[in-house]
Amino acid sequence: MSVAKVTALLEAAGKQLHAVMQDETLMPETPVEVQAAIESAAQSIRAALGRLDSIAPPHPLSPLLPGGPTRQQGQFLAFIHQYIMRNEAGIAPSHANLQRFFNLTAPSVNSMLVRLEQRGFIRRIPHTARAIEIICHPDFIPPLDRPFKF
């Protein structure tokens, strides 16, 4: 099985665990021991994903899809996607997270997010922190050029 397939399986499992942990009707009824096991499983999945990133061979640059994002836009989409998938709360990165990862200024990050929204790749909710949702087809999201780390 390829690293990409294992990563996809782990990301799907993490997403399911996250959904269970956010279920306000299920979690209060769940014994504390089971909640601890669920949290431990989620942490293990995040650790495994991080380890896969560090050992995975570099991804070849994929050709741009017609109507798809530019290379830099694709990297922003990939980072946002990875960030949402790998944090416990399932929230999007802050502008500061994007600035640090891409070594850009705040206006540059904001400009890129505006362009991504105008092109229909993301949706943002005004006046709400970390309210970025990827709405484009998953084929438009390339792999990150360098390993993702929190």
N, C-alpha and C positions, 0 to 999 in steps of 0.2 A: 504494500500500500504506500502511496506517495505521501510526502510530507504535507502537500496541499490537501489531500483527502483527510489525513489525520487531523490537520488543523481545522478543517471544516466540521468534522465530527465533534471535536472538542468545543468549538465555538457554538455549535447547535446544543450540545449538552449544557454548556454554561448558560446559554439563553434560557433553556428550560428550567434550570435551577434558579436562575434569577426570577423568572416568572413565579415559581413556587414561593420564593422568599418574599415576593411583593404581594402575594395573595392575602388580603386582609381578612378573609373569611376562614382560610385554612390555617394560617400560621398561629393565631391565638389558641386554636384547639390542638396544636401539635405539641407533643411532649418536648421538654427542654433538651433532652438527650438527642432526639431526632433533629431538632433545630440545629444543634451543635454539629451533628453529622452532616447535615446539608451545607452548613457554612464551611466545614472542613473540606467537603467535596468541591465546593466552588473555589476555595483557595487552591486546592490541588490542581484543578483545571487551569486556573490562571497561571500557576507555576509551570505546568506542562507547556502551555502556550508560549510562555516566555522562553523556556528551554528550547522549544522547537525553533523559535525565531533566532536564537543564538547559534544553533547548529545547522540550520537550513542553508543550502547553497544559495548564493545570490540569484535572484530571479532574472531571467533574460528580459530585456526591455521589450514589452509587447507593443506591436504597432497600434497606432491610434485608431479607434473605431470611428467610422464616419458619424459625424454629429456628436461624437464623444468629447470628453474633456481634453484640454491640453495636457502636456506632461505634468506641469506644476499643479493644475487643477486636479488631476488624477491623484497626485500625491496627497493633496489636502483631503480629498474624499477618502483615500485609503487610511490616512491617519485618523480622521473622524470615525470611520467605521471600526478600526481596531480599538480606539479609545472607548467607544460605546460598548463594544463586545467584552472588553476586559476589565472594566471597573464594576465594583459591586452594585452600584446604584443604577447602572445602565444609562448614565447621563453623558451628554456630549462634552468635549473638551472646552475649557474656557479660552478666551482670547490669549491669556498669558501662556497656557499650555501650547497653543499653536505658535506663538511668538518664540518660545524656547526651542521647540522642536525644529522649526524652520529657520530660526535665527533671523526673524523679520521684525520690523517695527509694528506698533499697534495699527497705524493707518494702512499699512500694507496687508496685514491680516484682515482687517475690516473690508478693504477693497476686494480681496479675493473672495471673501464670504458673500459679498454683494454680487460679484460676477457669477459665482456658483448658483446663487439663488435666481438671478436673472436668466440663467441658462436652463433652469429647471432641474438641477441636480440635487439641491437641498431646499428645505423649507425652514424658515426661522420664525419664531414668535416674538414680535416686538416687545420690548420692556421686560423680557424674561431671561434670566441668566441661563446659559448653557442650553438654550432651546433650539438645537439644530437637529434636524431629522433628514436623513438621506432618503430621497424619493426617486432617484434614478435607478435604472435597471442595473443589477449587480455586475453584469458584464462590463459596465463602464468603470468599475472600481478596480484599478490595477493593484498589484502587490506593492508594498512599501519598498523603496530602494534601500533603506537601512533599517536595522532592527528597531522595533518599538519597545520603549521602556517607560514605565510610569515615573 
